[in-house]
Amino acid sequence: MKTIPKPLVTANQWTIILSVIIALSTQSAWILFIPLIANLSSLLTGVHPILIIVKRFLSKPANQYIQEEYTQLRFNQWLAVGFLLVASISFLLNWSILFNIATIMVGLAALIAILGFCIGCFVRFQYKQWKYRRTKSAAH
């Protein structure tokens, strides 16, 4: 099973939180392009520029940290990219309410994840449960 060291995951979450704080306080979405491009790059090419930088500062080998499941993180990245994209497009279209809602949602999700509860994990688990029940009932 492929995994990612927790400090790298946390660094990505802090990048999102800090960009959200700056975006909301300035009412400008340009800073959101940093986590948007980094996470989209990771999803499309497997290269996450922020994590490449942060990895250099790890004090131990990557495998000596608590690990996070890769497939779950990719699901969470898709959610984050979706909200960051909605926020960015809303900003460009001057839809300030949707910009604020999407920005707050992605920021809260990242903050809550740092505090110990992964909303994306919960959503994915519920989806997998629903899918399982659906295929099980279709078999009868």
C-alpha positions in Angstrom: 0.0 0.0 0.0 1.4 3.4 -1.0 1.5 6.0 1.8 2.6 9.6 2.4 4.4 10.8 5.5 2.0 12.8 7.8 4.3 15.9 8.0 3.9 16.3 4.2 0.1 16.0 4.4 0.1 18.5 7.3 2.2 21.0 5.3 -0.3 20.8 2.4 -3.1 21.4 4.8 -1.4 24.4 6.3 -0.7 25.8 2.8 -4.4 25.6 2.1 -5.3 27.2 5.5 -2.9 30.1 5.1 -3.9 30.8 1.5 -7.6 30.8 2.6 -6.9 33.2 5.5 -5.0 35.6 3.1 -7.7 35.2 0.3 -10.5 36.0 2.7 -8.8 38.9 4.4 -7.8 40.5 1.1 -10.9 39.3 -0.8 -8.6 38.2 -3.5 -8.3 34.7 -4.9 -4.8 34.9 -6.4 -3.2 33.3 -3.4 -5.5 30.3 -3.8 -3.7 29.5 -7.0 -0.7 28.2 -5.0 -2.5 25.2 -3.4 -4.8 24.8 -6.4 -1.9 24.4 -8.9 0.2 22.4 -6.5 -2.6 19.9 -5.8 -3.8 19.8 -9.4 -0.2 19.1 -10.4 -0.1 16.3 -7.9 -3.3 14.7 -9.2 -2.4 15.0 -12.9 1.4 14.3 -12.9 2.2 12.9 -9.4 4.4 15.9 -8.7 3.5 18.2 -5.8 5.9 21.1 -5.8 5.1 22.2 -2.2 5.8 18.7 -0.9 9.0 18.4 -2.8 10.3 21.5 -0.9 8.9 20.4 2.5 10.4 16.9 2.1 13.9 18.5 2.2 13.2 19.7 5.7 12.2 16.4 7.2 14.5 15.5 10.1 14.1 11.7 9.7 13.7 9.4 6.7 10.2 9.7 5.2 9.3 6.1 6.2 9.9 6.8 9.9 6.9 9.1 10.2 3.3 8.2 10.7 1.9 7.4 7.2 -1.3 8.5 5.5 -3.1 6.3 2.9 -2.3 7.5 -0.6 -5.7 6.7 -2.2 -7.6 8.5 0.6 -5.3 11.5 0.2 -6.0 11.6 -3.6 -9.7 11.6 -2.9 -9.2 14.5 -0.4 -7.1 16.3 -3.0 -9.9 16.1 -5.6 -12.3 17.6 -3.1 -9.8 20.4 -2.2 -9.1 21.1 -5.9 -12.8 21.2 -6.6 -13.5 23.8 -3.9 -10.4 25.8 -4.8 -11.5 25.8 -8.4 -15.0 26.9 -7.5 -13.6 29.7 -5.3 -11.2 30.9 -8.0 -13.8 30.9 -10.8 -16.3 32.6 -8.5 -13.8 35.3 -7.8 -13.1 35.8 -11.5 -16.9 36.0 -12.1 -17.2 38.4 -9.2 -19.6 36.1 -7.3 -18.4 37.0 -3.8 -20.8 34.9 -1.9 -19.9 31.7 -3.6 -16.2 32.7 -3.4 -16.5 33.1 0.3 -18.4 29.9 0.8 -16.1 27.7 -1.2 -13.0 29.3 0.3 -14.3 28.9 3.9 -15.3 25.3 3.2 -11.9 24.2 1.9 -10.2 26.1 4.7 -12.4 24.5 7.4 -11.9 21.1 6.0 -8.1 21.5 6.1 -8.3 22.9 9.7 -10.6 20.2 10.9 -8.2 17.6 9.4 -5.3 19.1 11.2 -7.4 18.9 14.4 -7.9 15.2 13.8 -11.1 14.6 11.9 -10.9 14.0 8.2 -14.2 15.1 6.5 -13.0 13.8 3.1 -12.4 10.4 4.8 -15.9 10.4 6.2 -17.4 11.3 2.9 -15.4 8.6 1.1 -16.3 6.0 3.7 -20.1 6.8 3.4 -19.8 6.7 -0.4 -18.1 3.3 -0.3 -20.8 2.0 2.2 -23.6 3.3 -0.1 -21.9 1.6 -3.1 -21.5 -1.7 -1.3 -25.2 -1.7 -0.1 -26.3 -0.8 -3.6 -24.4 -3.7 -5.2 -25.5 -6.1 -2.5 -29.2 -5.2 -2.9 -28.9 -5.5 -6.7 -27.5 -9.0 -6.3 -30.7 -10.2 -4.5 
